Amino acid sequence: MEKSTAKKFIVVTEFDMNYRLNALYPDKERISDWLKAICLSMKQITLQSIWESLKFKRNKVKDYLDITKKTRRAIKRMLEL
């Protein structure tokens, strides 16, 4: 959104991210039908839990490279439409 000259964007993200986008880009219009898209797992993540995870080496990060590749292909196909 930052570098685009477009004035309208379709936003498909977690609900609270819209608040941040409104603050960062008040001149851009967002079209979103995801008013109830709430990620409960994201709501549980705090700075404290991140700090503890790093300090005590908890919650290992898994390698999702294969999923990332599939996701990129799907998004690329959508953008080509």
Buried (B, 14 or more C-beta within 10 A) or exposed (E): EEEEEEEEBEBEBEEEBBEEBEEEBEEBEBEBEEEEBEEEEEEEEEEEEEEEBEEEEEEEEEEEEEEEEEEEEEEEEEEEE
